[in-house]
Amino acid sequence: MRWVNRFQSCLAVIAALLVALPLAGQAPRTVSLYFTVEDGDKLVGGLTEQNFRLLEDGQGRSFRLAEPESPILVTLLVEYSQISGIYLSDIEQAVRSFVDAAPEGHWYALATYSHGYTIHEDFTKQKGKILAAFAELGQPVWSEVDTYDAIYDILEKLDLLPGRKVLVVVGSGLDTFSSRTLPEVQRKIESSNVTVFGIAAGTLLRGQYDAYLGTGARMELTQAEAFFRMLADKSGGQAFFPRFETAYRDIMQNVFLTLQHQYRMVYESRTPADKKFHRLKLEAFQLTGDKRKDYKVRVREGWRRE
């Protein structure tokens, strides 16, 4: 009986090793991590590798700083539905401000969404085509706002493209009839290397009409804002909720200034393809003598490797 017990123990060890082999045998993947460093309301440039510490799932990772990939692929995704009428002027101002602020030399694309999404201008370096394509839009056909579907599908397409990718979303953040759920969109952004900037339309709802909103409307707006913040936090981007239409000009300038000051960190990610979320922590600091000054880092929260 003793040899039987030993044989069973050996089988158990072998089985455990076989289960562990797929994860242990997975080669690390090289990823580019984009982030900005902030000191109050100022963007900080000029830091070196000695000014950073990177942890993945609590484990230190070696890395190198590299030149950011250029040109950037920037997709402008705009809500355009029958029910967008109350904040259509916000959307128009945001699109104009985007084109005005966009620097030459990058690739720009325009897509709108209501029930599904439509690409009106594929990637072009002639940014004026973005404004021209938007100006040619007719009356919206659908009254739905399928925000979750549109963002999920755009991220899926961007995943197929190489290089540095940015998604600028202009809309209410509300969702009426998507087949995708909020958790599905969250999982998608966690597994996509795309920086997302969410820019909310609806300045009147947050400003002039705020006092007249009912409980239900306030709750929907709160959920919409939380959705944009989630996209920003998960991707290392930002979310903006202006109260005045004139703010879109400054917001778009802020977006492109942020992209101009982004660092690129290249490292070997050892997260397994286990469909779980793996957290990142990136510290930025400067040592002067025995004093350490810490900076705020705007970086994605982690990765989900599907």
C-alpha positions as CSV (number, residue, x, y, z in Angstrom):
1,M,0.0,0.0,0.0
2,R,2.9,2.3,0.7
3,W,4.0,2.3,-3.0
4,V,0.4,3.0,-4.0
5,N,0.3,6.1,-1.8
6,R,3.7,7.2,-3.2
7,F,2.5,6.6,-6.8
8,Q,-0.7,8.7,-6.1
9,S,1.4,11.5,-4.6
10,C,3.6,11.6,-7.7
11,L,0.6,11.7,-9.9
12,A,-0.8,14.7,-7.9
13,V,2.5,16.5,-8.2
14,I,2.7,15.9,-11.9
15,A,-0.9,17.0,-12.4
16,A,-0.2,20.2,-10.4
17,L,2.9,20.9,-12.6
18,L,0.9,20.4,-15.8
19,V,-1.8,22.8,-14.6
20,A,0.9,25.4,-13.8
21,L,2.8,24.9,-17.1
22,P,0.6,27.1,-19.3
23,L,1.0,30.1,-17.0
24,A,4.7,29.5,-16.2
25,G,5.5,28.9,-19.8
26,Q,3.9,32.1,-21.1
27,A,6.5,34.5,-22.4
28,P,6.3,38.0,-21.1
29,R,5.0,40.6,-23.5
30,T,6.6,43.9,-24.2
31,V,4.2,46.8,-23.6
32,S,4.3,50.5,-23.9
33,L,2.9,52.4,-20.9
34,Y,1.9,56.0,-21.6
35,F,1.5,58.4,-18.7
36,T,1.9,62.0,-17.5
37,V,3.5,63.4,-14.4
38,E,1.9,66.3,-12.7
39,D,3.0,68.8,-10.0
40,G,-0.3,70.5,-9.0
41,D,-1.8,71.8,-12.2
42,K,1.6,71.7,-14.1
43,L,2.8,68.9,-16.3
44,V,6.3,67.8,-15.5
45,G,8.8,66.8,-18.2
46,G,12.5,66.0,-18.3
47,L,12.4,63.1,-15.7
48,T,14.7,60.1,-16.3
49,E,14.5,56.4,-15.4
50,Q,15.9,57.2,-12.0
51,N,12.8,59.2,-11.1
52,F,10.4,56.3,-11.5
53,R,9.5,53.0,-9.8
54,L,7.1,50.5,-11.5
55,L,5.2,47.7,-9.8
56,E,3.0,45.1,-11.4
57,D,0.9,43.1,-8.9
58,G,3.1,44.5,-6.2
59,Q,6.3,43.2,-7.9
60,G,9.0,45.5,-9.1
61,R,9.6,45.6,-12.8
62,S,12.6,46.8,-14.8
63,F,11.8,49.3,-17.6
64,R,13.2,51.8,-19.9
65,L,12.0,55.2,-21.1
66,A,11.6,55.5,-24.8
67,E,10.6,58.1,-27.4
68,P,6.8,58.2,-27.7
69,E,5.5,56.6,-30.8
70,S,4.6,59.0,-33.6
71,P,2.4,59.8,-35.3
72,I,-0.5,59.2,-33.0
73,L,-3.8,57.6,-34.1
74,V,-6.5,59.9,-32.7
75,T,-10.1,58.8,-33.1
76,L,-12.9,61.4,-32.4
77,L,-16.1,59.5,-31.4
78,V,-19.1,61.8,-31.2
79,E,-22.6,61.2,-30.0
80,Y,-25.1,62.2,-32.8
81,S,-28.7,61.2,-32.0
82,Q,-32.2,62.7,-32.2
83,I,-32.1,63.0,-28.4
84,S,-28.8,64.9,-28.5
85,G,-30.6,68.1,-29.6
86,I,-30.5,69.7,-26.2
87,Y,-26.7,69.7,-26.2
88,L,-26.0,69.7,-30.0
89,S,-24.4,73.1,-29.7
90,D,-22.0,71.7,-27.2
91,I,-21.1,68.9,-29.6
92,E,-20.5,71.3,-32.5
93,Q,-18.3,73.5,-30.4
94,A,-16.3,70.5,-29.1
95,V,-15.7,69.2,-32.7
96,R,-14.6,72.7,-33.9
97,S,-12.3,73.0,-30.8
98,F,-10.9,69.6,-31.4
99,V,-9.9,70.5,-35.0
100,D,-8.5,73.9,-34.0
101,A,-6.3,72.3,-31.2
102,A,-5.2,69.2,-33.1
103,P,-1.5,69.6,-34.2
104,E,-0.4,68.8,-37.7
105,G,1.3,65.5,-38.4
106,H,-0.9,63.0,-36.6
107,W,-3.6,60.7,-38.0
108,Y,-7.2,61.7,-37.2
109,A,-10.5,59.9,-37.7
110,L,-14.2,60.8,-37.1
111,A,-17.0,58.5,-36.1
112,T,-20.5,59.2,-34.7
113,Y,-22.8,57.0,-32.8
114,S,-26.5,56.7,-32.0
115,H,-27.8,53.2,-32.8
116,G,-24.5,51.7,-33.7
117,Y,-21.6,53.9,-35.0
118,T,-20.5,55.2,-38.4
119,I,-17.0,56.1,-39.6
120,H,-17.3,59.4,-41.5
121,E,-13.6,60.1,-42.1
122,D,-11.0,57.4,-41.8
123,F,-7.5,58.2,-40.6
124,T,-6.2,61.3,-42.4
125,K,-3.5,63.8,-41.7
126,Q,-5.6,66.5,-43.2
127,K,-7.5,67.5,-40.0
128,G,-9.7,69.9,-41.9
129,K,-11.5,66.8,-43.3
130,I,-12.7,66.0,-39.8
131,L,-14.6,69.3,-39.6
132,A,-15.8,69.0,-43.2
133,A,-17.2,65.5,-42.6
134,F,-19.0,66.6,-39.5
135,A,-20.5,69.6,-41.3
136,E,-21.9,67.2,-43.9
137,L,-23.9,65.1,-41.4
138,G,-27.6,65.2,-42.0
139,Q,-30.4,65.0,-39.5
140,P,-29.9,62.1,-37.0
141,V,-32.0,59.0,-37.9
142,W,-32.1,57.2,-34.6
143,S,-33.2,58.3,-31.2
144,E,-31.1,55.8,-29.3
145,V,-27.7,56.5,-27.7
146,D,-25.8,53.2,-27.7
147,T,-22.7,54.6,-26.0
148,Y,-21.4,51.3,-24.6
149,D,-21.7,49.5,-28.0
150,A,-19.9,52.3,-29.8
151,I,-17.0,52.5,-27.4
152,Y,-16.6,48.7,-27.2
153,D,-16.6,48.3,-31.0
154,I,-14.2,51.2,-31.6
155,L,-11.8,49.8,-29.0
156,E,-12.0,46.4,-30.7
157,K,-11.0,47.9,-34.0
158,L,-8.2,50.0,-32.5
159,D,-6.8,46.9,-30.8
160,L,-6.0,45.6,-34.3
161,L,-3.8,48.6,-35.1
162,P,-0.2,49.1,-34.1
163,G,1.3,52.2,-32.5
164,R,0.0,54.8,-30.1
165,K,-3.7,55.1,-30.0
166,V,-6.0,57.7,-28.4
167,L,-9.8,57.8,-28.3
168,V,-11.6,61.2,-27.6
169,V,-15.3,60.7,-26.8
170,V,-17.7,63.6,-27.0
171,G,-21.2,62.9,-25.7
172,S,-23.5,62.7,-22.7
173,G,-22.2,59.4,-21.4
174,L,-25.8,58.2,-21.2
175,D,-26.7,54.8,-22.7
176,T,-30.2,53.8,-23.8
177,F,-30.2,50.6,-25.8
178,S,-26.7,49.0,-26.0
179,S,-26.3,45.2,-26.3
180,R,-23.0,45.5,-24.4
181,T,-23.1,46.1,-20.7
182,L,-21.0,48.4,-18.5
183,P,-18.9,45.6,-17.1
184,E,-18.2,44.4,-20.6
185,V,-16.9,47.9,-21.6
186,Q,-14.8,48.0,-18.5
187,R,-13.2,44.7,-19.2
188,K,-12.6,45.9,-22.8
189,I,-10.8,49.1,-21.8
190,E,-8.7,47.1,-19.2
191,S,-7.4,44.9,-22.0
192,S,-6.9,47.7,-24.6
193,N,-3.8,49.8,-24.8
194,V,-5.8,53.0,-25.8
195,T,-5.8,56.3,-23.9
196,V,-9.3,57.6,-23.5
197,F,-10.4,61.2,-23.0
198,G,-14.1,61.5,-22.1
199,I,-15.6,65.0,-22.7
200,A,-19.1,65.4,-21.6
201,A,-21.8,67.3,-23.5
202,G,-24.7,68.9,-21.7
203,T,-23.4,72.1,-20.2
204,L,-26.9,73.4,-19.7
205,L,-27.8,70.3,-17.6
206,R,-24.8,70.9,-15.3
207,G,-25.3,74.7,-15.3
208,Q,-28.4,76.7,-16.1
209,Y,-30.9,73.8,-15.8
210,D,-29.2,72.1,-12.8
211,A,-31.7,73.4,-10.2
212,Y,-34.6,72.1,-12.2
213,L,-33.5,68.5,-12.6
214,G,-35.4,65.7,-10.9
215,T,-33.9,62.9,-8.8
216,G,-34.0,60.5,-11.7
217,A,-32.2,62.9,-14.1
218,R,-29.5,63.7,-11.6
219,M,-28.9,60.0,-11.0
220,E,-28.5,59.3,-14.8
221,L,-26.1,62.2,-15.1
222,T,-24.1,60.9,-12.1
223,Q,-23.9,57.5,-13.7
224,A,-22.8,59.0,-17.0
225,E,-20.1,61.0,-15.3
226,A,-18.9,57.9,-13.4
227,F,-18.7,56.0,-16.8
228,F,-16.4,58.7,-18.3
229,R,-14.3,58.7,-15.2
230,M,-13.9,54.9,-15.3
231,L,-12.7,55.1,-18.9
232,A,-10.2,57.7,-18.0
233,D,-8.9,55.9,-14.9
234,K,-8.6,52.6,-16.6
235,S,-6.7,54.0,-19.6
236,G,-4.6,56.8,-18.1
237,G,-6.7,59.5,-19.8
238,Q,-8.9,62.2,-18.4
239,A,-12.6,63.1,-18.1
240,F,-14.0,66.6,-18.4
241,F,-17.5,67.9,-17.4
242,P,-17.7,71.5,-18.5
243,R,-20.5,73.8,-17.2
244,F,-20.1,76.4,-20.0
245,E,-19.9,75.9,-23.8
246,T,-16.9,78.1,-24.0
247,A,-14.8,75.6,-22.0
248,Y,-14.5,73.1,-24.9
249,R,-11.7,75.2,-26.5
250,D,-9.5,75.0,-23.3
251,I,-10.4,71.3,-22.8
252,M,-9.2,70.3,-26.3
253,Q,-6.0,72.3,-25.9
254,N,-5.5,70.5,-22.6
255,V,-6.0,67.1,-24.3
256,F,-3.3,67.7,-26.9
257,L,-1.0,69.4,-24.4
258,T,-1.3,66.3,-22.3
259,L,-0.4,64.0,-25.2
260,Q,2.6,66.2,-26.0
261,H,3.9,65.7,-22.4
262,Q,3.2,62.0,-22.1
263,Y,6.1,59.7,-21.2
264,R,6.5,56.3,-22.8
265,M,7.7,53.5,-20.5
266,V,8.6,50.1,-22.1
267,Y,8.7,47.0,-20.0
268,E,8.1,43.3,-20.0
269,S,4.7,42.6,-18.5
270,R,4.5,39.2,-16.8
271,T,0.7,39.2,-16.3
272,P,-0.7,35.8,-17.4
273,A,-3.6,35.5,-19.8
274,D,-5.9,34.5,-17.0
275,K,-8.6,37.1,-17.8
276,K,-8.0,38.6,-14.3
277,F,-7.2,42.3,-13.7
278,H,-3.6,42.9,-12.7
279,R,-2.8,46.3,-11.0
280,L,0.0,48.7,-11.8
281,K,1.6,51.2,-9.6
282,L,3.9,53.8,-10.9
283,E,5.7,56.2,-8.6
284,A,7.4,59.4,-9.8
285,F,9.7,61.3,-7.5
286,Q,12.8,63.5,-7.4
287,L,15.5,63.2,-4.7
288,T,17.3,66.3,-3.5
289,G,19.8,65.3,-0.8
290,D,17.8,63.3,1.7
291,K,14.5,64.8,0.7
292,R,12.1,63.1,-1.7
293,K,9.5,65.0,-3.7
294,D,6.6,62.9,-5.0
295,Y,4.6,63.7,-8.1
296,K,1.1,62.7,-9.2
297,V,1.2,60.2,-12.0
298,R,-1.7,59.9,-14.4
299,V,-1.5,56.3,-15.7
300,R,-3.8,53.4,-16.3
301,E,-4.8,51.3,-13.3
302,G,-3.6,48.0,-14.7
303,W,-4.0,45.3,-17.4
304,R,-6.5,42.6,-18.1
305,R,-5.0,40.0,-20.5
306,E,-7.7,38.1,-22.2
